[in-house]
Amino acid sequence: MSGKSLASERRFSSVLIANRGEIAARVKRACLEMGLTPVPIASQADAAEAPSLAEGGPLCIGPSTASKSYLNQAAVILAARVSGAGAVHPGYGFLSENADFAAALEKAGLVFIGPPASAIRIMGDKIAAKRAMLAAGVPCVPGPGEPLPDDVGVIAALAEEIGYPVIIKAAGGGGGRGMRVVRSSAEIAEAVSLTREEARRAFGKPELYMEKFLEKPRHVEFQVLCDEHGNAVWVGHRDCSLQRRHQKVVEEAPAPGIDPALAAATGERCAEACRQIGYRGVGTFEFLYENGAFFFIEMNTRLQVEHPVTEETAGVDLVHEQLKVAQGEAIDIAAFSGTASGHAFECRINAEDPESFAASPGRITLARFPEGPGIRVDTHVYDGYRVPAYYDSLIAKLIVHAPTREEAITLMRKALAETRIEGISTNLPLHVKIFNDPDFVAGAVTIHHLEKRLKEGFPAHA
Ligand code: MV4
């Protein structure tokens, strides 16, 4: 009964999209498909490329600099108020994992399309997240879910107990920021003091924790979906090991070569953790996978860039599900059991130099994307679109889905060959090399593979 009344309070008919680029386009499409009115917003740089407000274009919420527009909570909330939007979809990045923003929306009587602020807050503190996962029986990297003490002797003893190499991480870090590998007791005191100073400065939070450092892991993550009625399901896994400087380049689903029974057990642990913390919406459990075992590292409380590979293999629209559970609906558990089929890849097409990785903003004179069975392109760009210099360089996601991994690779090669972006530089040539790399094609490369290949100059293999 209380579920019903809660649901009716949460109903909304229009959704402010607090983001830009391909994900704003993706969320807009989902809103229209579900009979909801999308309310786009834009910074000045993005508004310059869009139709006017009178022509159905975005509400301009501020200057081009993200801190004055997409990150300006007051401006986003004001835009929601004046447009009469009932809910806000944050996309990824920007305000998507900001607990204060989620709380401010609720206070303003707006629905945040995401988890409760309390869940965002827990996962934003990597020590609290790890403690929650240990309590829920999710397998974690060896090391306590507790902050390091001040006493260097006690810290050194902990490192001996875990066994070198260890890694010191900042509780406020994540995504590769604020961490330091320590290979011997001689290095530990300096590593702790340097990381603590960085943590204080960058995150305003000096707490650190310690883990066993895994040398050659893969990055495998589990997608979850939860409603406020206590239902939580895991919706497959993805391999995101192919990365450079913590930026993912290619993702695939499912992660190749994982024992289905181990995946099911791990996925179920993730779902149970969600039930325990009262999670709602979509989420991702990031694991390191090494020697046939999973080790939790972080949870992301947002829709992720790479969600399409899960959508294609699981046959689910994750944005539709987000919109439904945000309105208080129960998820249809039966729709998620044993539906995964085939293999999907995603190539992130960035406006950047394929050799130096320098950003390459400017006018796209021609944009041609492939189409046909098994091919999906998530993008906001078109002939004549000007890529602004202010934001990240993602301009399109090329996604393929086929019955087998081999067929999906063949399809991606074809899709890449049919993609033409002119006027700016893109990383398309890098993707072509990756899909001709025998180790990548064989499957199951580690998180170090791409950087190793780049260092070698991507040798052409016979
Ligand atoms: C680690 C690790 C090895 N051992 N933790 C980097 C980003 C952040 N999410 C966690 N990261 C890592 N944590 C332990 N105990 C190696 C990394 C890591 C990494 C992880 C996932 C994807 C790419 C990575 C690249 C370098 C290091």
Boltz pocket constraint, residues with backbone or C-beta under 6 A from the ligand:
constraints:
  - pocket:
      binder: B
      contacts: [[A, 141], [A, 167], [A, 174], [A, 175], [A, 176], [A, 177], [A, 211], [A, 212], [A, 213], [A, 214], [A, 215], [A, 217], [A, 219], [A, 240], [A, 241], [A, 243], [A, 246], [A, 288], [A, 297], [A, 298], [A, 447]]
      max_distance: 6.0
